[in-house]
Amino acid sequence: MTGSAIGNAASAMLLGVVTARLLGPVGQGTLTLVTTTSAMTVLALSAGTGISLRVRSAPVPDPTDVRAFLGLSLGLMPLSGLVTMAAAWLLAARVVGLGALVAIFAYGAAALLSRQASDLVQAYGRTSASILSIGVGFLVQAVAFGALAGLGHRSVAGALACGVLGAVAQCLFSWACIRAFRPALLATWRLERWLALIRQGAPTVGYGLGLLAMQRLDRLLLVPLAGPRAGGVYAVAATVAEAARITSSAVGQLLFVRTAGSRGVTREVRHLYQLAVVLQLLIIGVLELLAPWVVGQVFGADYLPAVPLLRGLLVAELFMGLALMDSRIVMGLGRLREVGAVTLASTSLAVAVYAVLIHAGGAAGAVQASVATYAVYATLLLWQRTRAARTAERKPLNV
């Protein structure tokens, strides 16, 4: 799974480099606003049905559930497109032209289907393939937009159209990964089946949406509050900084499995945690030193103002890495409600902190807000992990 995660991260980085170089800071800021809006819309509208399908799979999904899942996904596509289009227009009407609205609608609709396709592959037990399918979508989008730019078409609408193509490629790759299982592809349009999936998955939405909002609020608010150029420069800094997150994300999944299996924080769990922290510190240290070269040579001279932003965001990423691992340990100990409560509380705080600091300091304020909110989030989760571990130690093994 780690190899797939690395491949996924590499494809995402390639896409970020291609769009940043071809669109420039203003275009990159606008594109980031749209993709961030779409990601949050998709997560909210899908209502945890992908997780619900995976939970109900033993060991593979029931054909009836698959048909209902497909029907609901297809039904939500137009709504996802409309919500994404409306939100992008409301947040940045002065930079989102009318001509781009059709592309935004198509991108929002396709993004929902590609997200659901990834969850479907996971439901069949192909986790690595699911992660890799996302990377395939990024790669196809990057290549397609590079080719389109070579023909003289460099626009946000063009990048979004290529994003639709990438989503189609991801769906086709996902189908190829589960073809051997002969999945049922005839959609069911029955409300009671849809509601069964939603009821089981809806409780998980709070944590996922809260975490995504905390990680993306900076990019969502920068364009309307500080302008698309500031948003584009900041997006480059954030893209590079998030590379430091790959270790904690991958190890976090392993920590969850080990903690859930042992029902406690074992010596192996502590060793994995410490190793991940060391690796993350190493990655952060290297990126801190190479920040001017990475930004200037990889993304271009237009993005050199991102260097100090990147260095600040790398500090924030240290806290987020700790938070991601601690949250997986707490969830592995069966404290899902506590993790959700901490995440929602931290996100509520983040909304106010980001709004105030971005309004006052622009991109630099967004960095300060990221460091502050991530640090609070990590501290609260460390506290929850300590409490949960102590409780687990006092419990008999047969409980």
C-alpha positions, 0 to 999 in steps of 0.5 A: 500500500505504501508503494501505491501511496507514493505513486499517488503522491508523485502523480499529484505533485506532477499535476501540481507542477504542470498546472502551476507552470502553465496557468501561472499564480492567478490561474493556479489560485482559481483552479485550487479554489474550484478543486477544493470546493469540489472535494468538500462537496463530494465528501459531504454529498456522498454521505459516507456511503463508500465507507458503508459499502466497505463495512457491509462487504464480507468479504465482497459487496453484496450485488444488491448493495453495489447496484444501490451504491451505483444508482445513488452515485449516478443520481448525485453527480448532477447535484455535485456539479451544481453545488460545486459550480454555485460555491465557486461562483459565490466565493470568487465571482470576479475571477470565475468567468461564465465560460468556466461554469460549464467546466466547473459543473462537469468537473464537480460531477465527475469528481463525485463518480471517481471518488465513489469508484475508488471506494468501490474498489476498496470494498472488493479488498483492493486497497492498493489498487484503489489508491493507485487509481487516484494516481492514474487519474492525476497522471492522465490529467497532467498529461492531457493538460500538458498536451492541450497547452502545447496546442495553445490552450492554457486556461482554468476551464481547459485544466478542469476539462482535463480533470474530467478526462482524468476522472474517466480514466480513474473509473475505467482503471477501477473497473479493470481492477475489480473486473475479475469479481464480475461486479453488478453494474446495473444501477438500482433506483430505490430510495430504501436501498440508498437510505440504508447505505446513508444511515450506516455511513453518515456518522463517519462524515463529520470526522472526514469532512472536518479533517478535510476542511481543516486542511483546506480552509486556507486555500478556500478562503485565500482567493476571496479574501486575498485574491487569486494570485495569493491563492496560487502562490500559497497553493504551491507552498502547500502542495510541496509541504504536504509531501511531508505528510505521506509518512504519517498517512501511510504509517497511520493506517498501519497503527490503526490496524495494529492498535485495533488488533491488540486493543492497546498501544504495544511496543510495536505501535510505539516503535512505528510511531517513533520511526514515522516521526523521525522520517517526517522530521528528516523530510521536513529538514530536507525540504526546509533546506531545499525550499528555494531550489524546489520552488524556483526550479520546479515551479518557476520564478513566479512562485518564489514568494512561496518559499517563506510560506513553504517553510512555515507550512512545514512546521504546521505539517509536523503537527498535522503528521502527529495528529494523523497518527494519534487519531488512528491510534485512538480510533484503533482503540475504539474511540471514534466518537472522541476523534470526531468531537475533537476534529469538529471542535478544532475545525470550528476554531480553525474557521474563525482563526483562518478568517481573521488571520487571512483577512489581516495578513493574507498568505502569511496569515494563512500560514500562521493560522495553519501552525496554530490550528494544527498545533491545537488539533495535535495537542487535543489528539495526544491528550485523547490518545493518552487517556484511551491508552490508559483505559485500554491498559486497565481493561481485562483482555477478555472484555 
